[in-house]
Amino acid sequence: MKVVDLLEKRRAQWRELENYCGRFNTSRIAAQQPADLARFAALYRAACADLALADAYQLPPNTIQYLHQLVARAHNQLYRSNKFQPQVWLRELFVTLPQQFFNDGYLRLAFGIFWGVFIACMLTGFLSMEFCESILGKEQMAEFQEMYRKPITGRDLSTDQAMSGFYVWHNAGIGLQCFAFGIFFGVGGLLVTLQNAAILGTAFGYMATTAQRGNFFHFVTAHGPFELTAIVLSAAAGMRLGFALVQTGGKSRGASLREAGKQAVPSACLAVLLFCLAAAIEGFISPSALPYSVKAMVALLSAGMLTFYFVVLGYPRGDD
């Protein structure tokens, strides 16, 4: 049989594929019946083969153009992207994710470890100079005093912009360590989280005993809530990955790790967002000459937003 005759006999299938394209254009692919989807896919593959034959045997240009358009139309229907639906995204961001975070055992574990160690080291560092030396070392303690020796009087805009970018890089590096080391069966993430909590807590406790305490708290207060919460989120995401290699739930370690990776993405993404917000505050508000009351208000507002998101929006509701 000649190719021309063969393709002519396929015109009925082309028209059938056209009808499917018209039908699918007015509704979602996922809403179609499995049998219709299977038939549509088979017709699409056949049309691709017909186009290849038409090209190879140099059939009339109008036939080739028609098949090109048909195949392109079917391809766009089969692989079309989902439309952006604001209501779906808003529900995901402000209903689904907060409740997921509220019930996340790894986030609770990271939160308890970080803040428990942070507060304990802060109080111990305030009471014991020997403890501060064992955690920070004399050299770093002297650096802290020198760093906050001068009053906070503000900087020029270009310096603020440059430092804001540096803070994004530096803070994200801390978060990345908490996240990446979690892959070592969760233990690595726990150790890095403990280390960061101990160093930061001791630094707060030590600086509260020095003559530079006013300058120190004048600088760190505003951006603290976002930055410290981002560290906790990074640690939680890393622990989830690490513990997935230990508690596989009967799956292979690879499958368990892939599933945990998908669940860890929201925590990691939110951590990145909070690191960026903290860097913006640390770059422009923290070093400014604004009164301490304004910076304290920024911290309270940030803490309130975080509490509202994680607790108020995340609290389980009977109607969900």
C-alpha positions in Angstrom: 0.0 0.0 0.0 1.3 3.4 -0.9 2.1 5.9 1.9 -0.4 8.3 0.5 -3.2 5.8 0.6 -2.2 4.7 4.1 -2.3 8.2 5.4 -5.6 8.8 3.7 -7.1 5.9 5.6 -5.9 7.5 8.8 -7.9 10.7 8.4 -10.7 9.3 10.5 -8.3 8.9 13.4 -7.1 12.5 12.9 -10.6 13.8 13.1 -11.2 11.7 16.2 -8.0 13.3 17.7 -9.3 16.7 16.8 -12.6 16.0 18.6 -10.7 14.9 21.7 -8.6 18.1 21.6 -11.8 20.2 21.4 -13.3 18.3 24.3 -10.3 18.4 26.5 -9.8 22.1 25.8 -12.9 23.0 28.0 -12.0 20.8 31.0 -9.1 19.5 33.0 -7.1 16.4 31.7 -7.3 14.9 35.2 -11.1 15.0 35.1 -11.3 12.7 32.0 -12.1 9.0 32.1 -9.1 6.6 32.0 -10.4 5.0 28.8 -10.6 8.4 27.0 -7.1 9.3 28.2 -5.7 6.0 26.9 -7.4 6.5 23.5 -6.3 10.1 23.3 -2.7 9.1 24.0 -2.8 6.3 21.4 -4.2 8.7 18.8 -1.5 11.2 19.6 1.3 8.7 19.2 -0.2 7.5 15.9 -0.4 11.1 14.6 3.2 11.6 15.5 4.1 8.6 13.4 1.9 9.8 10.5 3.7 13.2 10.6 7.1 11.4 10.5 5.9 9.4 7.4 4.5 12.5 5.7 7.8 14.3 6.2 9.9 11.4 5.0 7.9 10.8 1.8 7.4 14.5 1.1 3.7 14.5 1.0 1.8 17.7 0.0 2.7 20.7 2.2 -0.9 21.3 3.3 -1.0 17.7 4.7 2.3 18.1 6.6 1.2 21.5 7.9 -2.2 20.0 9.1 -0.4 17.2 10.9 2.1 19.6 12.5 -0.8 21.7 13.9 -2.7 18.6 15.0 0.3 17.1 16.8 1.2 20.4 18.5 -2.4 20.9 19.6 -2.6 17.4 21.1 0.8 17.8 22.7 -0.3 21.0 24.4 -3.4 19.3 25.7 -1.6 16.3 27.0 1.3 18.2 28.6 -0.3 21.5 29.4 0.7 23.2 32.6 -1.9 23.8 35.4 -3.4 27.2 35.5 -2.4 29.4 38.4 -5.3 29.4 40.8 -4.9 32.0 43.6 -7.4 30.4 45.9 -5.6 27.1 45.7 -2.3 28.6 46.5 -3.7 30.8 49.3 -5.3 27.7 50.9 -2.0 25.8 50.6 0.0 28.6 52.2 -2.3 29.6 55.0 -4.3 26.5 55.8 -2.5 23.3 54.7 1.1 24.2 55.4 0.6 25.8 58.9 -1.3 22.7 60.0 1.4 20.5 58.5 4.0 22.5 60.5 2.0 22.4 63.7 1.8 18.6 63.5 5.4 18.1 62.4 7.2 16.0 65.0 10.6 16.8 63.6 9.9 20.6 63.8 8.9 20.2 67.4 12.0 18.2 68.2 14.2 20.8 66.5 12.4 23.6 68.3 12.7 22.0 71.7 16.4 21.1 71.3 17.4 24.5 69.9 15.5 26.7 72.3 16.2 24.5 75.3 19.9 24.5 74.7 19.9 28.2 73.7 18.1 29.3 77.0 20.2 27.0 79.2 23.5 28.2 77.7 22.4 31.9 77.8 21.6 31.6 81.6 24.8 29.6 82.3 26.9 32.0 80.2 25.4 35.0 82.2 26.4 33.3 85.5 29.7 31.6 84.6 32.6 33.2 82.8 34.4 29.8 82.7 31.5 28.4 80.8 31.7 31.2 78.3 35.4 30.6 77.8 34.8 26.8 77.2 32.1 27.5 74.6 33.3 30.7 72.9 37.0 30.9 73.7 38.7 34.0 74.9 39.6 35.2 71.4 35.9 35.1 70.2 34.8 36.8 73.5 37.2 39.6 72.8 36.0 39.9 69.2 32.4 40.2 70.4 33.4 43.1 72.7 35.3 44.8 70.0 32.5 44.4 67.5 30.0 46.1 69.6 32.3 48.6 71.2 30.9 51.6 69.3 27.2 52.7 69.6 24.8 51.9 66.8 24.7 55.1 64.8 23.7 53.9 61.3 25.6 53.3 58.0 25.4 54.6 54.5 22.9 53.0 52.1 25.5 51.2 49.9 27.0 49.6 53.0 23.6 48.4 54.1 22.9 46.9 50.7 26.3 45.1 50.6 25.9 43.8 54.2 22.4 42.6 53.5 23.7 40.4 50.7 26.4 39.2 53.0 23.9 38.3 55.7 21.9 36.3 53.2 25.0 34.3 52.3 26.2 33.9 55.9 22.8 33.0 57.5 21.9 30.6 54.7 25.3 28.9 55.3 24.3 28.2 58.9 20.9 26.9 57.8 22.5 24.8 55.0 24.8 23.2 57.6 21.8 22.3 59.8 20.0 20.9 56.8 22.9 19.1 55.1 24.3 17.4 58.1 20.9 16.0 59.0 21.4 13.4 56.2 23.9 11.6 58.5 21.0 9.5 60.0 19.7 12.6 61.8 22.6 12.7 64.2 24.6 15.2 62.2 21.7 17.6 62.2 21.2 17.2 65.9 24.9 18.0 66.6 25.0 21.0 64.3 21.8 22.3 65.9 23.2 21.8 69.4 26.4 23.6 68.4 24.6 26.6 67.0 22.2 26.8 69.9 25.1 26.6 72.4 27.2 29.2 70.7 24.4 31.7 70.1 22.9 31.2 73.6 26.3 31.6 75.3 27.0 34.7 73.2 23.8 36.3 74.4 24.5 35.4 78.0 28.0 36.6 77.9 27.3 39.9 76.1 24.6 40.7 78.8 27.4 40.8 81.3 29.6 43.3 79.4 29.7 47.0 79.1 28.7 46.6 75.4 25.4 44.9 76.2 23.4 47.9 75.1 25.0 48.1 71.7 24.7 44.3 71.3 21.0 44.1 72.0 20.4 47.2 70.0 21.8 45.4 67.0 20.5 41.8 67.4 17.0 42.3 68.7 15.1 43.3 65.5 16.2 40.4 63.2 16.5 37.7 65.9 13.0 36.1 65.6 13.2 35.4 61.8 16.8 34.3 61.8 16.6 31.9 64.8 13.3 30.4 63.5 14.9 29.8 60.1 17.7 27.8 61.8 15.1 25.7 63.6 13.3 25.0 60.3 16.5 24.1 58.5 17.4 21.7 61.3 13.9 20.1 61.2 14.1 19.5 57.4 17.6 17.9 57.8 16.5 15.7 60.6 13.6 14.4 58.5 15.9 13.4 55.8 18.4 11.7 58.1 15.8 9.8 60.2 14.2 8.6 57.0 17.3 6.5 56.4 16.7 4.9 59.8 12.9 4.6 60.0 12.0 3.5 56.5 8.5 2.3 57.2 9.2 -0.9 55.3 10.3 1.0 52.2 13.8 0.9 50.7 16.1 3.6 52.0 16.0 5.4 48.6 12.2 5.4 48.5 12.0 6.6 52.1 14.5 9.3 51.5 12.6 10.5 48.4 9.4 10.7 50.3 11.0 12.5 53.2 12.6 15.0 50.7 9.2 15.9 49.4 7.9 16.5 53.0 11.0 18.5 53.9 10.6 21.0 51.0 8.1 23.3 52.8 10.3 23.6 55.8 13.4 24.3 53.7 11.6 26.9 51.5 10.1 28.7 54.5 13.6 28.7 56.1 15.0 30.4 53.0 12.3 33.0 53.1 12.9 33.8 56.8 16.6 34.0 56.2 16.0 36.6 53.5 13.7 38.6 55.7 16.1 38.4 58.6 19.0 39.6 56.3 16.9 42.5 55.1 16.2 43.6 58.7 19.8 42.9 59.7 21.1 44.9 56.8 18.8 48.0 57.0 17.1 48.2 60.4 19.4 46.5 62.9 22.4 48.9 62.2 20.3 52.0 61.9 20.1 54.8 64.4 16.4 54.1 65.0 15.5 54.0 68.7 15.7 50.7 70.5 11.9 50.8 71.1 11.3 50.7 67.3 13.6 47.7 66.9 12.0 45.9 69.8 8.6 46.6 68.1 9.9 45.0 64.9 11.0 42.0 66.9 7.6 41.7 68.6 5.8 42.1 65.3 8.0 39.4 63.7 7.5 37.0 66.7 3.8 37.7 66.5 3.6 36.9 62.8 5.5 33.7 63.4 3.2 32.7 66.3 0.1 33.5 64.3 1.3 31.4 61.3 2.6 28.4 63.2 0.1 28.3 66.1 -3.1 30.1 65.3 -3.3 29.1 61.6 -1.7 25.7 62.4 -4.0 24.7 65.3 -6.1 21.7 64.2 -9.7 22.5 63.3 -12.6 20.1 63.4 -14.0 21.2 60.1 -10.9 20.4 58.1 
